[in-house]
Amino acid sequence: NLVKDYQFNTPGLPTGWSAGTSNYGYQATQYQPSQVSFTGTSVALTAVKQTSPQGLPYTSGWITTAGHYSVLYGRITFRAQMPAGQGLWSGLWLVNAAGSNPQGEIDVQEMLLGDTHTVNGSLHGWAPGPLWGVTQSTVMAADASQGFHDYTVVWQPGMLTFAVDGVAYAQYTQAQAAAAGHPWPFNVPEYLIANLAVASATEWGGAPNASTLLPATMQVQSVQVWQ
């Protein structure tokens, strides 16, 4: 059953979503509502080279259902179009509140957008310790910056499966985690997030270079939850 069908086709965010100011540990990017805009068919998250009030060199857009809606299990699909450029780093993901125990993070899609073909799906266990993470990837034939694509996780008890455009490419299970000595935090509700970061030189993917064009925009057309 389709239990949530968020369509970003109005001049404002759907009920349950807000434009956040979170930083979440990013080294070079601060998020501000000013960087969230609307095209009529999507919500646009735009990164700019602009010093934030917190003193970081880049400002960008972040939207979330934190405080309004969380999901436990189901098929979650983000339909989105990426920008292109070294140092740009997309995030379509789920997490629960900092300080929660258990706390897990499900990265449905991360792309290091100097390469607009490689899609990463990741899991992070934040609590209980020890901390752990695993990333699996696929290479799309299509260029993610040239159109919208569906980025999906199927979240079941004890198993998560990652897919692009309806084709599964990776899976990770509680049994695999246990064999590696990892606690399993993916049994509590998590809220939804979409954001576009600009990385620092020491972050995953590295900093922008002379070829990176800013402003850069990631568009999200819809988010659907099936259970």
N, C-alpha and C positions, 0 to 999 in steps of 0.2 A: 504494500500500500504506500502511496505517495503521501507522507505525513507533513512535509514542509516543501513548499514550492516558491522559493524566493526569486522573483523576477525583478531585475534592476532596470526597469523600463519607464520609470517615473522620475520627476524632478526632485527626488528625495529618496532616502533609504527606506526599504520595507520595514514594517513594524517588527521590532525585535533586534534591529541592527543599529549600531551607533558608530560614529567616526571617532576613533580613539587617539589618544596622545601617548600611548605606550612607547617605551623604548625596548623593553624585554632583553636588555643586554647587548643590543647592536652597538658597535663601537663608533660608527660614523653617521648614523641616521637617527633622527628624531621624527616622530609622526605628529601631524597636526591636521585638524579638520579642514583647514584651508586647502589641503592638497587632495581632497575628495570632491569630485564633481560628477556631472551627469550628462550623458550624451543623448539621452532619449531611448537608447536601447541597451545601455550598460552603465555601470558605475566606473569612473576613471580614477585610478590612484596614480598620482603624478609625482615623480621625484625631481627635485630641483637642487642646484648648487646654491644653497642659501643657508647661512648660519642660523641655527635654531636658537630659541630663547635659552636652551640649555648649553649652547656653545658648540654643538656638533656641526660639521661642515655641510651636511645634507639634510633636507627636510622632505618628507614624503607622506603618502597616504596609507591609512590602516583602518579597516572596518572589522567589527566583531559583534557577536551576539552575547558577549560576556554580560552577566547579570540579567539576561532576558531568556535565553534558550540554550540548553545543553542537550546532548544526545548520547545515549548509550546503545551501541550496536545499530547496525543498519548499513545501507549503501548510501554513501555521501558522494555527490558529484558536483564539482565546481566546473562551470563552463567559462573559459577565459581565453584572452589573447594576450600574449607577452610582448614587451618591447624587445629590442636587441641592443646589446652593448656590453663590452667588458666592464665588470664591476657591478652590473645590475643583478639583483638577486631576488627572485620572486618567492612568495610563500602563500600556499593555500593549505590550511592546517587546522588542527584541533588541539586543545590543551585544557587543563583545568587550573584553578587559581593557584598562584604561587603560594608555597607553604602547605599545600594539600599533601596528604599522605594516605593513600597512594597518589602519585602525580606522574602522569605519562603524557607524552607529546606525540601526536600522529601527524607527520608531514605528508599530506596527500600528494603534494607537488612542490618541489623546489627545483628551480633552474638557475644555473649560473650562466647569465644570458650573453656572455661572449660566445656561447654555443647554444643556438636556439633549436637544437635537435635532441639533446640529452635531457631526459626527465629523471629526477631522483625522487624516490619514495623512502621516507625514513621513519624510524621509531626511536624515541628517547625515553629512558626510564630515569626520572628525577628523584623519586622517593617511593618506597624505601631504598636506601643505598644497598649495594654500591651503584653509582651512576653507570649507565651504559647507553650505547646507541648502535644502530645498524642501519646502513643505507644500501638500497638496491636501485638499479638504474635500467633504463631502456633507451634506445635511440630511435626517435621517430623519423620516418621518411619525410614527413611534412616539416616545414619551418614554422615553429610555434608563434613567430612574430607576424606571420602572413594570414592568420585567420584564427577563429575560435576553435578550441578543442575541449573535450571532456576529460577531466582528471578525476579519478574515482578511487575511493577505498571502500572495500567491503569488510566491515568490522563485525566479526562473529566472536562468540565466547571462545577464547583461546586461539584465535587465528585472525590475521589481517591480510587481505589480498589487495594489491595495487593494480590499477588498469589505466590505460589511455585509450580514449575513443572506443570503449567497450571491450578492449582486448587486454586480458590480464598479462602482466609481465613479471610479477614477483609476489612472494608470500612469505610470511614469517609466523611461527606458531609459538604457543606457550611452551610446548615441549622442547623446541629449539632453544628458547631462552633459558629454560631450566638446565638444559645440558651444558650451556655456557656459563651457568652460575648467575643468571640475571633474574632478579625479581620481576614479576609481571604486574604492572600497574594499570592494565587496560581493561578494567572491570568496573569503572566508575564513569559517570557522565562527563563529557567535555564540551566546551563551546567552540564556535567556529570563528576563524580569522582569515582575512586576506590582506596581504601587505606587499609593498614593493620596497626593498632596501637597496641602498648603495653601500657596498662593502668598503672596509678599510684595507690597507695593504696586508694586514695580518689576519684578516677574516677569510672564510671559505670563498674561493674564487678570485680573491684579490681585488685591488682598487681599480677604478676607471683609468683609462689611458687617453691619449690624445684623440683616439678615434671615437670615444664614447660621446654620444650626443645627448645633452640634457637641455631642457626637460625631457623626461622619458615617462611613458604612461603604460600601465597595465590595466586592461579593461576586464571587468567581471560581468558577464551577462546574466548568469543565474547560479543558484545553489539549490540542489534538491536533496532531500533526505527520504529514503524509502525504508520501510520496516515491515 
